[in-house]
Amino acid sequence: MKDINVPFDFDIPEEKRLEVIDEAGNTQVFEIVLTFHSDELGKSYVVYKEPGDSDEVFAASFNEEEKEGGKLSAIDTDEEFDMIEEVLNTFLDDDGHSHD
């Protein structure tokens, strides 16, 4: 049986829930901050964090065609990192959050 790392204190709505299976086969649960598609780079991205008040976020690209069981891919270039940071900062500004 595989372990599922789910903090009991946090109830994440299904549409905001991201389950990631690590190399050891364990399922980790994260909260989706936002998803978006870049026409310029031809990829879709997800920004996610650990459940709760964590300020640390993670990002990955994914294939929108695979709704269930899709594979997350690492961000490859500085161009992607910069674009994701810009989109995240705009999202946080629009949502009324501060950022550094």
mmCIF file of the C-alpha atoms, coordinates in Angstrom:
data_MODEL
# 
_entry.id   MODEL 
# 
loop_
_atom_site.group_PDB 
_atom_site.id 
_atom_site.type_symbol 
_atom_site.label_atom_id 
_atom_site.label_alt_id 
_atom_site.label_comp_id 
_atom_site.label_asym_id 
_atom_site.label_entity_id 
_atom_site.label_seq_id 
_atom_site.pdbx_PDB_ins_code 
_atom_site.Cartn_x 
_atom_site.Cartn_y 
_atom_site.Cartn_z 
_atom_site.occupancy 
_atom_site.B_iso_or_equiv 
_atom_site.pdbx_formal_charge 
_atom_site.auth_seq_id 
_atom_site.auth_comp_id 
_atom_site.auth_asym_id 
_atom_site.auth_atom_id 
_atom_site.pdbx_PDB_model_num 
ATOM 1   C CA . MET A 1 1   ? 0.000   0.000  0.000   1.00 0.00 ? 1   MET A CA 1 
ATOM 2   C CA . LYS A 1 2   ? 1.338   3.425  -0.933  1.00 0.00 ? 2   LYS A CA 1 
ATOM 3   C CA . ASP A 1 3   ? 1.599   6.223  1.605   1.00 0.00 ? 3   ASP A CA 1 
ATOM 4   C CA . ILE A 1 4   ? -0.421  9.355  0.996   1.00 0.00 ? 4   ILE A CA 1 
ATOM 5   C CA . ASN A 1 5   ? 1.066   12.466 2.559   1.00 0.00 ? 5   ASN A CA 1 
ATOM 6   C CA . VAL A 1 6   ? -2.091  14.420 3.384   1.00 0.00 ? 6   VAL A CA 1 
ATOM 7   C CA . PRO A 1 7   ? -2.139  16.783 6.344   1.00 0.00 ? 7   PRO A CA 1 
ATOM 8   C CA . PHE A 1 8   ? -5.388  16.176 8.200   1.00 0.00 ? 8   PHE A CA 1 
ATOM 9   C CA . ASP A 1 9   ? -5.750  19.883 9.073   1.00 0.00 ? 9   ASP A CA 1 
ATOM 10  C CA . PHE A 1 10  ? -6.272  20.940 5.466   1.00 0.00 ? 10  PHE A CA 1 
ATOM 11  C CA . ASP A 1 11  ? -9.334  20.266 3.384   1.00 0.00 ? 11  ASP A CA 1 
ATOM 12  C CA . ILE A 1 12  ? -8.385  21.049 -0.207  1.00 0.00 ? 12  ILE A CA 1 
ATOM 13  C CA . PRO A 1 13  ? -11.283 21.250 -2.670  1.00 0.00 ? 13  PRO A CA 1 
ATOM 14  C CA . GLU A 1 14  ? -10.928 18.699 -5.457  1.00 0.00 ? 14  GLU A CA 1 
ATOM 15  C CA . GLU A 1 15  ? -10.504 21.363 -8.164  1.00 0.00 ? 15  GLU A CA 1 
ATOM 16  C CA . LYS A 1 16  ? -7.530  22.805 -6.227  1.00 0.00 ? 16  LYS A CA 1 
ATOM 17  C CA . ARG A 1 17  ? -5.972  19.440 -5.353  1.00 0.00 ? 17  ARG A CA 1 
ATOM 18  C CA . LEU A 1 18  ? -2.857  18.128 -7.092  1.00 0.00 ? 18  LEU A CA 1 
ATOM 19  C CA . GLU A 1 19  ? -1.594  14.650 -6.282  1.00 0.00 ? 19  GLU A CA 1 
ATOM 20  C CA . VAL A 1 20  ? 2.017   13.992 -7.232  1.00 0.00 ? 20  VAL A CA 1 
ATOM 21  C CA . ILE A 1 21  ? 3.600   10.550 -7.134  1.00 0.00 ? 21  ILE A CA 1 
ATOM 22  C CA . ASP A 1 22  ? 7.282   10.760 -6.246  1.00 0.00 ? 22  ASP A CA 1 
ATOM 23  C CA . GLU A 1 23  ? 10.107  8.464  -7.345  1.00 0.00 ? 23  GLU A CA 1 
ATOM 24  C CA . ALA A 1 24  ? 9.448   6.143  -4.385  1.00 0.00 ? 24  ALA A CA 1 
ATOM 25  C CA . GLY A 1 25  ? 5.810   5.705  -5.410  1.00 0.00 ? 25  GLY A CA 1 
ATOM 26  C CA . ASN A 1 26  ? 4.419   7.817  -2.555  1.00 0.00 ? 26  ASN A CA 1 
ATOM 27  C CA . THR A 1 27  ? 1.576   10.228 -3.249  1.00 0.00 ? 27  THR A CA 1 
ATOM 28  C CA . GLN A 1 28  ? 2.068   13.816 -2.092  1.00 0.00 ? 28  GLN A CA 1 
ATOM 29  C CA . VAL A 1 29  ? -0.868  16.217 -2.020  1.00 0.00 ? 29  VAL A CA 1 
ATOM 30  C CA . PHE A 1 30  ? -0.419  19.861 -3.006  1.00 0.00 ? 30  PHE A CA 1 
ATOM 31  C CA . GLU A 1 31  ? -2.734  22.829 -3.439  1.00 0.00 ? 31  GLU A CA 1 
ATOM 32  C CA . ILE A 1 32  ? -2.944  24.376 -6.918  1.00 0.00 ? 32  ILE A CA 1 
ATOM 33  C CA . VAL A 1 33  ? -2.311  28.131 -6.873  1.00 0.00 ? 33  VAL A CA 1 
ATOM 34  C CA . LEU A 1 34  ? -2.991  28.633 -10.588 1.00 0.00 ? 34  LEU A CA 1 
ATOM 35  C CA . THR A 1 35  ? -2.787  27.018 -13.996 1.00 0.00 ? 35  THR A CA 1 
ATOM 36  C CA . PHE A 1 36  ? -2.243  28.784 -17.303 1.00 0.00 ? 36  PHE A CA 1 
ATOM 37  C CA . HIS A 1 37  ? -1.212  28.216 -20.913 1.00 0.00 ? 37  HIS A CA 1 
ATOM 38  C CA . SER A 1 38  ? 1.555   30.097 -22.735 1.00 0.00 ? 38  SER A CA 1 
ATOM 39  C CA . ASP A 1 39  ? 0.808   30.425 -26.443 1.00 0.00 ? 39  ASP A CA 1 
ATOM 40  C CA . GLU A 1 40  ? 4.322   31.793 -26.942 1.00 0.00 ? 40  GLU A CA 1 
ATOM 41  C CA . LEU A 1 41  ? 5.984   28.692 -25.485 1.00 0.00 ? 41  LEU A CA 1 
ATOM 42  C CA . GLY A 1 42  ? 3.214   26.256 -26.451 1.00 0.00 ? 42  GLY A CA 1 
ATOM 43  C CA . LYS A 1 43  ? 2.991   24.758 -22.952 1.00 0.00 ? 43  LYS A CA 1 
ATOM 44  C CA . SER A 1 44  ? 0.606   24.661 -20.017 1.00 0.00 ? 44  SER A CA 1 
ATOM 45  C CA . TYR A 1 45  ? 1.838   25.283 -16.491 1.00 0.00 ? 45  TYR A CA 1 
ATOM 46  C CA . VAL A 1 46  ? 0.730   24.649 -12.939 1.00 0.00 ? 46  VAL A CA 1 
ATOM 47  C CA . VAL A 1 47  ? 1.936   26.597 -9.914  1.00 0.00 ? 47  VAL A CA 1 
ATOM 48  C CA . TYR A 1 48  ? 1.323   24.728 -6.654  1.00 0.00 ? 48  TYR A CA 1 
ATOM 49  C CA . LYS A 1 49  ? 2.258   24.723 -2.986  1.00 0.00 ? 49  LYS A CA 1 
ATOM 50  C CA . GLU A 1 50  ? 2.093   22.598 0.111   1.00 0.00 ? 50  GLU A CA 1 
ATOM 51  C CA . PRO A 1 51  ? -1.314  22.804 1.819   1.00 0.00 ? 51  PRO A CA 1 
ATOM 52  C CA . GLY A 1 52  ? -1.765  25.584 4.350   1.00 0.00 ? 52  GLY A CA 1 
ATOM 53  C CA . ASP A 1 53  ? -0.115  28.957 4.617   1.00 0.00 ? 53  ASP A CA 1 
ATOM 54  C CA . SER A 1 54  ? 3.128   28.046 2.876   1.00 0.00 ? 54  SER A CA 1 
ATOM 55  C CA . ASP A 1 55  ? 4.621   30.867 0.799   1.00 0.00 ? 55  ASP A CA 1 
ATOM 56  C CA . GLU A 1 56  ? 6.928   28.515 -1.102  1.00 0.00 ? 56  GLU A CA 1 
ATOM 57  C CA . VAL A 1 57  ? 5.551   27.602 -4.516  1.00 0.00 ? 57  VAL A CA 1 
ATOM 58  C CA . PHE A 1 58  ? 6.575   25.049 -7.111  1.00 0.00 ? 58  PHE A CA 1 
ATOM 59  C CA . ALA A 1 59  ? 5.953   25.091 -10.857 1.00 0.00 ? 59  ALA A CA 1 
ATOM 60  C CA . ALA A 1 60  ? 5.870   22.516 -13.632 1.00 0.00 ? 60  ALA A CA 1 
ATOM 61  C CA . SER A 1 61  ? 4.626   22.176 -17.170 1.00 0.00 ? 61  SER A CA 1 
ATOM 62  C CA . PHE A 1 62  ? 1.991   19.595 -18.082 1.00 0.00 ? 62  PHE A CA 1 
ATOM 63  C CA . ASN A 1 63  ? 0.032   18.273 -21.034 1.00 0.00 ? 63  ASN A CA 1 
ATOM 64  C CA . GLU A 1 64  ? -3.531  19.630 -20.963 1.00 0.00 ? 64  GLU A CA 1 
ATOM 65  C CA . GLU A 1 65  ? -4.723  16.692 -23.055 1.00 0.00 ? 65  GLU A CA 1 
ATOM 66  C CA . GLU A 1 66  ? -4.095  14.288 -20.168 1.00 0.00 ? 66  GLU A CA 1 
ATOM 67  C CA . LYS A 1 67  ? -6.747  15.220 -17.602 1.00 0.00 ? 67  LYS A CA 1 
ATOM 68  C CA . GLU A 1 68  ? -6.094  12.286 -15.248 1.00 0.00 ? 68  GLU A CA 1 
ATOM 69  C CA . GLY A 1 69  ? -2.676  10.885 -14.535 1.00 0.00 ? 69  GLY A CA 1 
ATOM 70  C CA . GLY A 1 70  ? -0.780  13.416 -16.581 1.00 0.00 ? 70  GLY A CA 1 
ATOM 71  C CA . LYS A 1 71  ? 2.936   13.814 -16.120 1.00 0.00 ? 71  LYS A CA 1 
ATOM 72  C CA . LEU A 1 72  ? 4.482   16.983 -14.726 1.00 0.00 ? 72  LEU A CA 1 
ATOM 73  C CA . SER A 1 73  ? 7.666   18.130 -16.421 1.00 0.00 ? 73  SER A CA 1 
ATOM 74  C CA . ALA A 1 74  ? 10.438  20.252 -14.961 1.00 0.00 ? 74  ALA A CA 1 
ATOM 75  C CA . ILE A 1 75  ? 10.820  23.854 -16.023 1.00 0.00 ? 75  ILE A CA 1 
ATOM 76  C CA . ASP A 1 76  ? 13.720  23.851 -18.481 1.00 0.00 ? 76  ASP A CA 1 
ATOM 77  C CA . THR A 1 77  ? 14.805  27.400 -19.154 1.00 0.00 ? 77  THR A CA 1 
ATOM 78  C CA . ASP A 1 78  ? 15.332  30.774 -17.505 1.00 0.00 ? 78  ASP A CA 1 
ATOM 79  C CA . GLU A 1 79  ? 12.802  32.126 -20.030 1.00 0.00 ? 79  GLU A CA 1 
ATOM 80  C CA . GLU A 1 80  ? 10.158  29.794 -18.581 1.00 0.00 ? 80  GLU A CA 1 
ATOM 81  C CA . PHE A 1 81  ? 11.071  30.653 -14.976 1.00 0.00 ? 81  PHE A CA 1 
ATOM 82  C CA . ASP A 1 82  ? 10.876  34.390 -15.737 1.00 0.00 ? 82  ASP A CA 1 
ATOM 83  C CA . MET A 1 83  ? 7.530   34.035 -17.516 1.00 0.00 ? 83  MET A CA 1 
ATOM 84  C CA . ILE A 1 84  ? 6.051   31.943 -14.665 1.00 0.00 ? 84  ILE A CA 1 
ATOM 85  C CA . GLU A 1 85  ? 7.272   34.463 -12.085 1.00 0.00 ? 85  GLU A CA 1 
ATOM 86  C CA . GLU A 1 86  ? 5.690   37.314 -14.057 1.00 0.00 ? 86  GLU A CA 1 
ATOM 87  C CA . VAL A 1 87  ? 2.345   35.482 -14.377 1.00 0.00 ? 87  VAL A CA 1 
ATOM 88  C CA . LEU A 1 88  ? 2.395   34.544 -10.670 1.00 0.00 ? 88  LEU A CA 1 
ATOM 89  C CA . ASN A 1 89  ? 3.170   38.123 -9.600  1.00 0.00 ? 89  ASN A CA 1 
ATOM 90  C CA . THR A 1 90  ? 0.319   39.433 -11.780 1.00 0.00 ? 90  THR A CA 1 
ATOM 91  C CA . PHE A 1 91  ? -2.019  36.823 -10.306 1.00 0.00 ? 91  PHE A CA 1 
ATOM 92  C CA . LEU A 1 92  ? -0.997  37.759 -6.755  1.00 0.00 ? 92  LEU A CA 1 
ATOM 93  C CA . ASP A 1 93  ? -1.409  41.484 -7.506  1.00 0.00 ? 93  ASP A CA 1 
ATOM 94  C CA . ASP A 1 94  ? -4.882  40.887 -8.929  1.00 0.00 ? 94  ASP A CA 1 
ATOM 95  C CA . ASP A 1 95  ? -5.784  38.674 -5.972  1.00 0.00 ? 95  ASP A CA 1 
ATOM 96  C CA . GLY A 1 96  ? -4.719  41.294 -3.431  1.00 0.00 ? 96  GLY A CA 1 
ATOM 97  C CA . HIS A 1 97  ? -1.663  39.446 -2.107  1.00 0.00 ? 97  HIS A CA 1 
ATOM 98  C CA . SER A 1 98  ? 1.730   40.999 -1.635  1.00 0.00 ? 98  SER A CA 1 
ATOM 99  C CA . HIS A 1 99  ? 4.916   39.428 -2.975  1.00 0.00 ? 99  HIS A CA 1 
ATOM 100 C CA . ASP A 1 100 ? 8.652   40.061 -3.040  1.00 0.00 ? 100 ASP A CA 1 
# 
